[in-house]
Amino acid sequence: MFNLGDILNRCKIAVVVITAVFLIYVNVYMWGFTPFTDFEFYWRPDSQLVIRHVPAESIAVGLLEDGDRVEAVEGYPVYRGQVVYPLPLQASYLLTVERKGETLDVDVPFLEQPGALAISYRLPMSILTLAFWVVGTVILYFAQKDNLAALYIGYLFVITGVVTMGTHSTILSVPGAWIWRPFLYVIGVGYLYLGFLPRTKPLSTRTQRLFKLLHGLALCLGIVALWEASVLFPQGRSFADWLSIGLYDLALLLNGLGWLLGFAILVIRTWQMETTYERQQNIILIFLIGLAVVPVVFLTMLPRVLLDVAFLPFPAAILLFLLVPTGYFFVIYRRGFLGLEIIFSRTVIFITLALAMVGVYSSGLFVLQRFVPFAKQTNAPAVLMFLPTLALSIYSSRPINKLVHGLFFGWQIDHTLPVFTAALSSKPEMATLETVVMSLANELRSARAVLVLINEEGYLLAVARLGSVAWKPLPLGAFVPFFKPLLRTAIRPHQALHPLLQANQWMELVLPIMVRGNQVGFWAFSRPDGYFNVEQVRFLERVAEIVAVSSEAIYLFESSRKQSLQLLAAQDAERKRLASMLHDSPLQTMMFVTHKIHSVAADPCACQEVAAVSLQEQVQILQKTMTELREICVGLYPPIIEMGPALVVTEVCRQFEADFGLLIDVDVDLEKTFGGSEAVATAVYRILVEALNNVVKHAEATRATVALYDEGGWLHLVIADDGVGSNLSDVSLSDLIRRQHLGVVGMVEWAKQMKGKLLFAENRPQGTCIRLQLPLEEQVL
C-alpha cells in the first residue's frame, strides 16, 4: 500500500547527501573558479548578461559602462548556465560588449582577492542557504515516518537551500547549477503550505485537492524552466524574448506570493483559534516571521527605495530570514527540550532589542545628517544619537523581556506557591497533599496525576492521584531511582529511557521527591494542553521541594501519633500486667494467709500446737510474697540505678547472661572516685537494656562485649556483638521513626536528653557496635 510518510522517511538520507554534495560543489566553484568583480551585473532578459552598475572606485571604470551587454568573453559566446570565464582564472579578460549599437572589445581587469562587493554578494547567500539546509537536515534527522508535517518542512527547507543557492550561482555562471530550476516553483507552493502548519487536525479534502493541483502546476512550470535552461539558453534565447516576464522573474513572484499568502493564512488561523497551546505556537511563529520580515521591509527595502539608504545592511537583512526555518524547528521539536526554550527566548530577546536599537540609531543619525547643518568630518550626530539609543536599551529591555517571556512560556502559576506552602504548613496531612496535587493538575490542565511516596515498610504507595491512574505498591529495591526530572521529548516520545516512563505511557513529566539526597518518592503528570515548558518545570521542582519537606513532616507527625498510641497501649498493658501479677500471686496468697490467721484466732486454745505450725507456714508464705512484691518494684524502678553506672552495667550484663544465656565480656574501667548522677546511671541503664534486647532478639549473636570507661571528660559505653549486623550509621531520626525502630529511637532520645551522642557502626569482622558518649562535666555530682 502506498505510504507517503514511509517513502519520505526512506529517501531523506539520499536527499540530504545529494543536496550536500551540490552545495559543496557550488560554493567551491563560486569562490575558487569564478573571478571576483567590483562591478554589478545581471541577466536581462534571462539569457543576456548586462552590466548593471560600475562604481566610481571600480578598476573597470572607463572600460565598462552601465547597460553594456556582454556578448563574448575571450571570444567564447556567453550563455547563461554555462562557464562564462574560461579557466584557468586570469588577471583580466577580453570582453566583447555591445554598447549603444556598437560592438567593442574591452580588456577588463579583475580583482585577485574578493572585494567588499564580491563578498557582500556571495557570503550572505552562502551562509543563508547553508543554514536553511542545516535546519532542514536536522528536522529530517529527527522526523519519524508518522510525522508528515516534520518531514514536509524538513524537505522544504533542504530544497530551499539548494534551489536558492543554485539560482543565485547561475547568475555567476556556475555550470550545472541550473539543474535545480524545476524545484524553484515547487517550493513556492511549499511556502503557502507553511501557513497551515503546525496543526493537530488533517487538512480538509478540498484543501488537499487544491494543494495537489498547485504542486502539479508548479512541477509543470519547473519542467518548462528546465527545458529553457537546457535548450534555449545555449541558443541565446529565453521565454522572456516572447513574453513580458521571464520564468525566473515569474518564479520569484510566485515565491513571494507563497510567503505572503502563507503568512496571511497563519495569521488568520491563529486569530480564529481558541486560547490553546496550538495558538501559542502559531503566535511564536508569527512573531519570528515578523521579526525576519518587518526589519527587512522598514529598515532595508523601503529606505533604499525612498531615501537611497539602508538602515539595516543587506547581508544582515538576509540573515534575519534564518528565523523562519529555525522558528518551525522550534515549534516542532520544542517538546521536552527545555534548553531549546531558553536558547530561543534569549536569542529572540537579543535580536528584538538589537533591531530596535539599530533602527532608532540609524534613522536618527540619518535625520540629523540630512536636515541639521553640521560641519563636515564631525562626530556630533553620532554622539547625539548615542544617549537616546542607550536610554532605549535601558528602558525597553524589561518590556521586551516580559513580552518574549510571555510569548514563549505563557501563563505562570508562581502565585500558588505561597498558598501550597501555607496549606501544608498549617495542615500537614495526606489529604492536604492530595489537594495540592489536584490543584496543580487543574492549573496545568493535566488529566491525570499521581503522587507516590515510600511508606515505613519500604514500599512506594500512591498517596494522591487524579484521573484513572493505576499504581500497584512497588518495593523500593525494584525501583530505579532518578534525581532529575524525567520529561518526554518530541524525538521518539514512546521510547523513553527510564523504565517508569516506559511502563506508564501517560506520564509526560515525572519529578523526584528528595529528602537529604535520597529519593523518597515521585510525582507524575500527564501531558497538559501542549507541552511542559522550562518555567513550569522549575516551578514544579520548587513545589516538589515543599512536598518533600511536608511529606517528611507528615510522616513524622503520623509516626509520633502512632508512637503516642503505642505508648498509651504499652502503659495500659503494663497496668494490666501489674494488676494481674498483684492479683494472681501476692493478693491471693495474702487472702489465704488472712483466712488461716482468722481460723487460728477463732479458737487459739484448742489447738495450740497446730496453730504454731500453721503460723510458721504463713510466715514463710508472707516472706515469699514480699520477695515477689520486691521483684515487681525492681522491675518498675531498678534500685541499682542509685548505685551508679558501674554497678548498672555489671548487674544488667549478669542478668542477661542468667536469663538468656548470652556470653557477655564486661570491662568497667572507672576511677574509684567516680560518682555519676542518677540521670547518667538511668540513661546508661535504659540504653544498655535496649541494646542487649536487640542483640538477643535480632542480632543472632553468640557473644557480646560491653565496655564502660571515662576519658577526656566523657563517659563512654560501648556495646558490640558478633551478630548479623545492621547499618544504622547513616540513618536519620526521622528515617528510624519511618521504619518503626522505636526502641532505637528511644536510645537516641535518651542520649540527646543527656546532651550526649549515640553512634552506630559496624563491628569488624561482623556485627554491630553502639557507642554512647555522655559529657561528665554537666552530669557528675
ZIFENPE-V396948 format. One record per backbone hydrogen bond with DSSP energy under -0.5 kcal/mol. NH is the residue of the N-H (numbers start at 1). CO is the residue of the C=O. E is the energy in kcal/mol with one decimal. If there is no record, write none. Layout:
BEGIN
NH;CO;E, NH;CO;E
END
This chain:
BEGIN
7;3;-2.0, 8;4;-2.8, 9;5;-2.1, 10;6;-2.0, 11;7;-1.9, 12;8;-0.8, 15;11;-2.5, 16;12;-2.4, 17;13;-2.3, 18;14;-2.5, 19;15;-2.6, 20;16;-2.1, 21;17;-2.4, 22;18;-2.1, 23;19;-2.5, 24;20;-2.4, 25;21;-2.4, 26;22;-2.8, 27;23;-2.4, 28;24;-2.5, 29;25;-2.6, 30;26;-2.9, 31;27;-2.3, 32;28;-2.2, 33;29;-2.3, 36;111;-0.7, 37;35;-0.5, 40;53;-2.9, 42;50;-2.4, 44;42;-0.7, 44;48;-1.8, 48;45;-2.2, 49;70;-0.6, 50;42;-3.4, 50;48;-0.6, 51;68;-3.2, 52;40;-1.8, 52;50;-0.6, 53;40;-1.4, 55;53;-0.6, 58;55;-1.4, 61;58;-1.3, 62;64;-0.6, 63;60;-1.9, 64;60;-2.2, 67;51;-3.1, 68;65;-1.9, 69;98;-2.0, 70;49;-2.6, 70;68;-0.6, 71;69;-0.5, 71;96;-3.3, 72;96;-1.5, 73;76;-2.3, 74;94;-3.4, 76;73;-1.9, 78;71;-1.8, 79;77;-0.6, 81;170;-0.6, 82;79;-1.5, 86;84;-0.7, 93;108;-2.3, 95;93;-0.8, 95;106;-3.4, 96;72;-3.0, 97;95;-0.7, 97;104;-2.7, 98;69;-2.8, 99;97;-0.6, 99;102;-3.1, 102;99;-1.9, 104;97;-3.1, 104;102;-0.5, 106;95;-3.2, 106;104;-0.6, 108;93;-2.8, 108;106;-0.9, 109;107;-0.5, 110;91;-3.0, 111;36;-1.8, 119;115;-2.5, 120;116;-2.6, 121;117;-1.5, 122;118;-1.6, 123;119;-2.5, 124;119;-0.6, 126;122;-2.3, 127;123;-2.6, 128;124;-2.9, 129;125;-2.6, 130;126;-2.1, 131;127;-2.5, 132;128;-2.5, 133;129;-2.4, 134;130;-2.6, 135;131;-2.7, 136;132;-2.5, 137;133;-2.5, 138;134;-2.5, 139;135;-2.4, 140;136;-2.3, 141;137;-2.4, 142;138;-1.7, 143;139;-1.1, 147;144;-1.9, 148;146;-0.9, 151;147;-2.0, 152;148;-2.9, 153;149;-2.5, 154;150;-2.5, 155;151;-2.5, 156;152;-2.6, 157;153;-2.4, 158;154;-2.1, 159;155;-2.8, 160;156;-2.3, 161;157;-2.0, 162;158;-1.7, 163;159;-2.9, 164;160;-2.5, 165;161;-2.1, 166;162;-2.8, 167;163;-3.0, 168;164;-2.4, 169;165;-2.4, 170;166;-1.4, 171;167;-0.7, 171;168;-0.6, 172;168;-0.6, 173;170;-1.1, 174;169;-2.0, 175;173;-0.7, 176;81;-1.0, 177;174;-1.6, 179;176;-1.5, 180;177;-1.1, 181;178;-2.1, 183;180;-1.2, 184;181;-1.6, 185;182;-0.7, 186;182;-0.6, 187;183;-2.1, 189;185;-1.1, 190;186;-1.8, 191;187;-2.2, 192;188;-1.4, 193;189;-2.0, 194;190;-1.5, 195;191;-0.5, 195;192;-1.2, 196;193;-2.1, 197;194;-1.7, 208;204;-2.4, 209;205;-2.1, 210;206;-2.0, 211;207;-2.2, 212;208;-1.9, 213;209;-2.2, 214;210;-2.5, 215;211;-2.6, 216;212;-2.0, 217;213;-2.5, 218;214;-2.7, 219;215;-2.3, 220;216;-2.0, 221;217;-2.4, 222;218;-2.2, 223;219;-2.1, 224;220;-2.1, 225;221;-2.5, 226;222;-2.2, 227;223;-2.1, 228;224;-2.3, 229;225;-2.3, 230;226;-2.1, 231;227;-2.2, 232;227;-0.9, 233;228;-2.6, 235;232;-1.2, 236;233;-2.3, 237;232;-2.4, 241;238;-1.6, 242;239;-1.4, 243;239;-2.5, 250;246;-2.4, 251;247;-2.3, 252;248;-2.2, 253;249;-2.3, 254;250;-2.6, 255;251;-2.6, 256;252;-2.3, 257;253;-2.4, 258;254;-2.4, 259;255;-2.4, 260;256;-2.5, 261;257;-3.2, 262;258;-2.4, 263;259;-2.3, 264;260;-2.3, 265;261;-2.8, 266;262;-2.2, 267;263;-2.1, 268;264;-2.5, 269;265;-2.9, 270;266;-2.2, 271;267;-2.4, 272;268;-1.9, 273;269;-0.8, 273;270;-0.7, 276;274;-1.7, 280;276;-1.8, 281;277;-2.3, 282;278;-2.1, 283;279;-2.3, 284;280;-2.1, 285;281;-2.0, 286;282;-2.8, 287;283;-2.6, 288;284;-2.4, 289;285;-2.9, 290;286;-2.8, 291;287;-2.3, 292;288;-1.1, 293;289;-2.5, 294;290;-2.3, 296;292;-0.5, 297;293;-2.4, 298;294;-2.8, 299;295;-2.3, 300;295;-0.5, 300;296;-0.9, 301;296;-3.0, 302;297;-2.7, 304;300;-1.7, 305;301;-2.4, 306;302;-3.1, 307;303;-2.2, 308;303;-0.7, 308;304;-0.6, 309;303;-1.4, 311;299;-1.3, 311;309;-0.6, 312;299;-2.2, 313;311;-0.5, 317;313;-2.3, 318;314;-2.3, 319;315;-2.1, 320;316;-1.3, 321;317;-0.5, 321;318;-1.5, 322;319;-1.8, 323;320;-2.1, 324;321;-1.4, 325;321;-0.7, 326;322;-2.0, 327;323;-1.5, 328;324;-1.8, 329;325;-2.4, 330;326;-2.1, 331;327;-2.1, 332;328;-1.8, 333;329;-2.3, 334;330;-0.7, 336;532;-0.5, 337;334;-1.5, 338;336;-1.1, 341;337;-1.1, 342;338;-1.6, 343;339;-2.4, 344;340;-2.5, 345;341;-2.6, 346;342;-2.2, 347;343;-2.2, 348;344;-2.7, 349;345;-2.1, 350;346;-2.3, 351;347;-2.7, 352;348;-2.7, 353;349;-2.4, 354;350;-2.7, 355;351;-2.8, 356;352;-2.1, 357;353;-2.2, 358;354;-2.8, 359;355;-2.8, 360;356;-2.3, 361;357;-2.8, 362;358;-2.8, 363;359;-2.1, 364;360;-2.2, 365;361;-2.4, 366;362;-2.2, 367;363;-2.3, 368;364;-2.3, 369;365;-2.4, 370;366;-2.2, 371;367;-2.7, 372;368;-1.7, 373;371;-0.5, 374;372;-1.0, 378;375;-0.6, 383;379;-2.4, 384;380;-2.7, 385;381;-1.8, 386;382;-0.7, 386;383;-0.7, 387;383;-0.8, 388;384;-0.7, 389;385;-1.6, 390;386;-2.6, 391;387;-2.8, 392;388;-2.3, 393;389;-2.2, 394;390;-1.8, 395;391;-2.8, 396;392;-2.1, 397;393;-0.6, 400;396;-2.3, 401;397;-2.5, 402;398;-2.6, 403;399;-2.6, 404;400;-2.7, 405;401;-2.4, 406;402;-2.4, 407;403;-2.0, 408;404;-2.4, 409;405;-2.5, 410;406;-1.5, 416;413;-1.7, 417;414;-1.6, 420;416;-2.3, 421;417;-2.3, 422;418;-2.6, 423;419;-2.3, 424;420;-2.6, 425;421;-1.9, 426;422;-2.4, 427;423;-1.9, 429;427;-1.9, 433;429;-1.6, 434;430;-2.3, 435;431;-1.9, 436;432;-2.4, 437;433;-2.4, 438;434;-2.2, 439;435;-2.4, 440;436;-2.6, 441;437;-2.4, 442;438;-2.1, 443;439;-2.3, 444;440;-2.6, 445;441;-0.8, 446;441;-2.8, 447;445;-0.5, 449;466;-1.9, 450;524;-2.0, 451;464;-3.2, 452;522;-3.3, 453;461;-2.5, 454;520;-2.4, 455;459;-2.4, 458;455;-1.7, 460;474;-3.2, 461;453;-3.0, 461;459;-0.7, 463;451;-2.2, 463;461;-0.8, 464;451;-1.4, 466;449;-3.0, 469;467;-1.8, 470;468;-0.5, 471;469;-0.6, 474;460;-1.5, 476;458;-2.4, 478;475;-1.3, 479;476;-1.3, 481;479;-0.8, 486;510;-3.0, 487;485;-0.5, 488;508;-2.0, 490;335;-2.2, 492;490;-0.7, 495;492;-1.7, 501;498;-0.7, 502;498;-1.8, 503;499;-2.5, 504;500;-1.1, 507;504;-1.5, 508;525;-2.7, 509;525;-1.9, 510;486;-2.5, 511;523;-2.7, 513;521;-2.8, 514;512;-0.7, 515;518;-2.9, 518;515;-1.7, 520;513;-2.8, 520;518;-0.5, 521;513;-0.9, 522;452;-2.2, 523;511;-2.1, 524;450;-2.4, 525;509;-2.5, 526;448;-2.4, 527;506;-0.6, 529;444;-0.7, 530;528;-1.8, 537;533;-2.2, 538;534;-2.3, 539;535;-2.3, 540;536;-2.7, 541;537;-2.1, 542;538;-1.8, 543;539;-2.3, 544;540;-2.5, 545;541;-1.7, 546;542;-1.7, 547;543;-2.8, 548;544;-2.5, 549;545;-2.2, 550;546;-2.9, 551;547;-3.4, 552;548;-1.9, 553;549;-2.3, 554;550;-3.0, 555;551;-2.7, 556;552;-2.5, 557;553;-2.8, 558;554;-3.2, 559;555;-3.0, 560;556;-2.8, 561;557;-2.5, 562;558;-2.6, 563;559;-3.0, 564;560;-2.6, 565;561;-2.3, 566;562;-2.7, 567;563;-2.5, 568;564;-2.6, 569;565;-2.6, 570;566;-2.8, 571;567;-2.8, 572;568;-2.5, 573;569;-2.7, 574;570;-2.5, 575;571;-2.3, 576;572;-2.3, 577;573;-2.6, 578;574;-2.8, 579;575;-2.8, 580;576;-2.7, 581;577;-2.9, 582;578;-2.9, 583;579;-2.4, 584;580;-3.2, 585;581;-1.5, 586;581;-0.8, 587;582;-2.8, 588;583;-0.7, 589;585;-2.6, 590;586;-2.8, 591;587;-2.5, 592;588;-2.3, 593;589;-2.9, 594;590;-2.5, 595;591;-2.3, 596;592;-2.2, 597;593;-2.6, 598;594;-2.4, 599;595;-1.8, 600;596;-2.3, 601;597;-2.9, 602;598;-1.5, 603;599;-0.9, 603;600;-0.7, 604;601;-0.6, 606;603;-0.5, 607;603;-0.9, 608;605;-0.5, 611;607;-2.5, 612;608;-2.4, 613;609;-1.7, 614;610;-2.6, 615;611;-2.8, 616;612;-1.9, 617;613;-1.9, 618;614;-2.3, 619;615;-2.0, 620;616;-1.7, 621;617;-2.2, 622;618;-2.6, 623;619;-2.3, 624;620;-2.2, 625;621;-2.4, 626;622;-2.5, 627;623;-1.9, 628;624;-2.2, 629;625;-2.6, 630;626;-2.4, 631;627;-2.3, 632;628;-2.1, 633;629;-2.2, 634;630;-2.6, 635;631;-2.3, 636;632;-1.7, 637;633;-2.5, 641;638;-1.4, 642;639;-1.1, 643;640;-1.4, 644;641;-1.3, 648;644;-1.7, 649;645;-2.5, 650;646;-2.1, 651;647;-2.8, 652;648;-2.6, 653;649;-2.1, 654;650;-2.1, 655;651;-2.5, 656;652;-2.2, 657;653;-2.2, 658;654;-2.1, 659;655;-2.6, 660;656;-2.5, 661;656;-0.5, 661;657;-1.2, 662;656;-0.9, 663;702;-0.9, 664;662;-0.5, 665;704;-2.6, 666;664;-0.7, 667;706;-2.5, 669;667;-0.6, 669;708;-3.4, 674;671;-1.8, 681;677;-2.1, 682;678;-2.4, 683;679;-2.4, 684;680;-2.6, 685;681;-2.6, 686;682;-2.9, 687;683;-2.4, 688;684;-2.5, 689;685;-2.7, 690;686;-2.1, 691;687;-2.4, 692;688;-2.7, 693;689;-2.2, 694;690;-2.0, 695;691;-1.9, 696;692;-2.4, 697;693;-2.8, 698;694;-2.7, 699;694;-1.4, 700;695;-0.6, 701;695;-0.8, 704;663;-2.6, 705;720;-2.8, 706;665;-2.9, 707;718;-2.4, 708;667;-2.7, 709;716;-2.2, 710;669;-0.9, 711;714;-2.8, 714;711;-1.1, 715;774;-3.0, 716;709;-3.6, 716;714;-0.5, 717;772;-2.4, 718;707;-2.7, 719;770;-2.6, 720;705;-2.6, 721;768;-1.7, 722;703;-1.3, 724;699;-2.4, 728;726;-1.3, 731;728;-0.8, 736;732;-2.2, 737;733;-2.2, 738;734;-2.7, 739;735;-2.3, 740;737;-1.4, 741;736;-2.7, 742;740;-1.5, 745;741;-2.2, 746;742;-2.2, 747;743;-1.8, 748;744;-2.4, 749;745;-2.5, 750;746;-2.2, 751;747;-2.1, 752;748;-2.5, 753;749;-2.5, 754;750;-1.4, 755;752;-1.9, 756;751;-3.3, 757;773;-2.5, 759;771;-2.8, 761;769;-2.2, 763;767;-2.0, 764;762;-0.8, 769;761;-2.9, 770;719;-3.0, 771;759;-2.7, 772;717;-3.3, 773;757;-2.6, 774;715;-2.3, 776;713;-2.8, 777;713;-0.7, 779;776;-0.7, 780;776;-3.1, 781;675;-0.9
END
